[in-house]
């Protein structure tokens, strides 16, 4: 850990302004940042502590959705009765993540901004284009069992580790921000995380000096909500594949389907083509196959993670069968 | 005493405190933070050290620039090979020299040691040490280098090979044959407490608070390494947060802290980080194991063979003796076991909980399951048909062996008769459900140990030994033995361990801890009883000790009236003829039920039962905890654990507890362990056998066999992860 200065932000504007400075970094729960600082993967010169900002409420929106403050802890969000009743997929995704201790500390904004778990990203003696642009990608020809099969580039094949964000992607959440001028905007979660391309070091569409203040959820869509996380042990393991599904079906027809996937890419993945295959179709094996085929178009394994292709296909089948009662 | 003859009836045979499920005497200290571990010891003027690890697998340090680190805030010393004194050498059990020269023989080898006023300053400065390397090509992966295997020649382990009869001919002509190869991965001990040391010098005397399982052995290694007399070294380690073999030997933390403390004339403290532990300390080698079983049509073994490859540094002889149990577990006239060691340029491979059996049984007991299926025999019946009447290789009797009773009792309790022998038949929603079993065995060694027990005028007994308690319950069983022998309530007994200024003891490892240290203490208590009887004018043979009194016939006296200002006695135990004339093992039978998500291939354990015999159980509660802990280890070995080697760099890729997976609470459902009554008159005066490692032995195989029974897919490459199972699992219709 390099020496750093510590500053407590009293207002969001103050926090945004402070964050604009080179080397400044926001700390909220710190569950990921502090680990990375100890390993010198992150070396901020200044930490801006936002834990005292009034961003810790879950409120109803006028549209019938929820507005989740950036500092709402993962445990609190998962336990919120409104979330449990109307957004079960989000509550389950949150509880599938990390451990109870981490969830007590981790925040909504921080969860969105957590870094990949790629082993090589975590080791500063190894090449990693995300950590050290231009140094290469050690995972491409290394141990890549946990890596991405969709949206990869020659520069980076890492995944985004969040469960929460996968559920939010299925719910079409918006990420609300404020910048140092006090200007606010709402970023659709689809556009919040970026694929690696040639700039894997740029992970989100946040600009310097722009901070997350809240995540808003539109009113819950109709249908059955499921979060299925496939992992190597029953708890405290990152998803090999996860599926957040909201599927509305009746009388042998699927009316609407939203599917978001974790463990496949550097962002929570959605495939409109796959969802399109389901709409107005009968919930049967051939429909599920068509959806899986559409989802996996262009999917590519890198050796150790080849199994993710059949795994996501099978998991999708399983989830669709569960949500449609097929 | 030496164990040269059977133990007759003794003071432990009557029902008493020994054996009872008594709570740990140190439990309160542990849950309240009162038990202080090496790194928690406070010392004025202390400095903190941080290791800089080599980031290449093999090569030479071309240059090492420490200037920036030396100028960093708080830094008082940067040790490298250029300013570190010459040390004694040897294999990892003999010496642990550090910073010896520019050669890098393995990834993670310490190349510098930064000492500063605070831990944070030391760590920050460690990143400033600029090391440039010249790489050489190294040999890292076991399988890729298996052609370079050689016969290991350790000086403190059984011979690498054993043969009885003509295995090759008997196997070739056997009507039923199994010839399978299993592989197990690199494993890390992953104990809770990291390796940590606080080193201080008082003149030429070195005091180390250090996390170490075998203090007297450690003293010796440090003496050899630092070239100082053993008597100038004191190791203190009253509490150890787990070891599993990872703290058997001396690690870099102790030596680096000692050298720096001597140079700086200040105490130096160090704890390895979790990530550092994976490379800087030892691990269990991966193995490639070929098991061959040839039987007649009734399943009687005619030929049994087990070949094991493991890896280690070229300078080491320690191998994973995974075929040891195959020499003794089943009958059969023609036998062959061979261990081969592949020289590899990766960190030192050494003992991890049940070295040998833990992974050996994961091959042998699955091969037996495959054999049972081929013979269309129940797996228990197959094992019963091969129950030996004597050790089949040494042709000596077993000291005690009740494997069949364990299997039968386990089958009854577990509902083994409900198992469908045809795999893939039992469904529960999207889960496929299966049962498996495996036999377990683990050797029962005895090691030299001494003890002193003292009874004071206030009626308090104090035990002193350089024994350790690594979380197993040693404090408690030693207190029970003392209370029983001297007729005192538990609360009048104080046990002091973990200090080399106390009588020498075996330490904790190899399942020898309780038997060795407990027997030495038994002998000491016996000697003290004799002294007390003589003072009381009572024939020691008729003396009874209870309620703080000694009594015989009508005569009864308070012990406190006999001890004057205090009376003490020494005791000692040593292995003897019994350790050669009897084949000594503990036994167990494991039963497991697993569910496999047919869609995703996820395996989840549903229930487990272990039934064991291990001689006298000294404390029913701590014994059960030990056994369950071992079984959990077995779950990890079967389903979760494994370090992945990246052979491009010669290093272990996944080295934190988020990516090196061990089972968590959610992975361990209904689990139970029971011990059947047994006394072993040949093992030691306590008539006990080792239990520290028994729980793991066979546990993993029972899980693997249950996985096969559930889905019909046999995975021979551990751990059994979903990616390996997936292709064999048909999609649900």
HADDOCK unambig.tbl for C-alpha pairs under 7 A between the chains (distance, minus, plus):
assign (segid A and resid 1 and name CA) (segid B and resid 120 and name CA) 6.99 0.50 0.50
assign (segid A and resid 1 and name CA) (segid B and resid 123 and name CA) 6.80 0.50 0.50
assign (segid A and resid 1 and name CA) (segid B and resid 124 and name CA) 5.29 0.50 0.50
assign (segid A and resid 2 and name CA) (segid B and resid 124 and name CA) 5.47 0.50 0.50
assign (segid A and resid 119 and name CA) (segid B and resid 653 and name CA) 6.33 0.50 0.50
assign (segid A and resid 119 and name CA) (segid B and resid 654 and name CA) 6.50 0.50 0.50
assign (segid A and resid 125 and name CA) (segid B and resid 55 and name CA) 6.60 0.50 0.50
assign (segid A and resid 142 and name CA) (segid B and resid 646 and name CA) 6.68 0.50 0.50
assign (segid A and resid 143 and name CA) (segid B and resid 646 and name CA) 6.70 0.50 0.50
assign (segid A and resid 230 and name CA) (segid B and resid 600 and name CA) 6.96 0.50 0.50
assign (segid A and resid 232 and name CA) (segid B and resid 602 and name CA) 6.98 0.50 0.50
assign (segid A and resid 232 and name CA) (segid B and resid 640 and name CA) 6.88 0.50 0.50
assign (segid A and resid 232 and name CA) (segid B and resid 721 and name CA) 6.73 0.50 0.50
assign (segid A and resid 233 and name CA) (segid B and resid 667 and name CA) 6.59 0.50 0.50
assign (segid A and resid 234 and name CA) (segid B and resid 666 and name CA) 5.59 0.50 0.50
assign (segid A and resid 234 and name CA) (segid B and resid 667 and name CA) 5.47 0.50 0.50
assign (segid A and resid 235 and name CA) (segid B and resid 664 and name CA) 6.89 0.50 0.50
assign (segid A and resid 235 and name CA) (segid B and resid 666 and name CA) 6.07 0.50 0.50
assign (segid A and resid 237 and name CA) (segid B and resid 658 and name CA) 6.69 0.50 0.50
assign (segid A and resid 307 and name CA) (segid B and resid 723 and name CA) 5.74 0.50 0.50
assign (segid A and resid 311 and name CA) (segid B and resid 600 and name CA) 6.25 0.50 0.50
assign (segid A and resid 314 and name CA) (segid B and resid 599 and name CA) 5.62 0.50 0.50
assign (segid A and resid 314 and name CA) (segid B and resid 600 and name CA) 6.43 0.50 0.50
assign (segid A and resid 315 and name CA) (segid B and resid 599 and name CA) 6.22 0.50 0.50
assign (segid A and resid 315 and name CA) (segid B and resid 600 and name CA) 6.01 0.50 0.50
assign (segid A and resid 318 and name CA) (segid B and resid 599 and name CA) 6.23 0.50 0.50
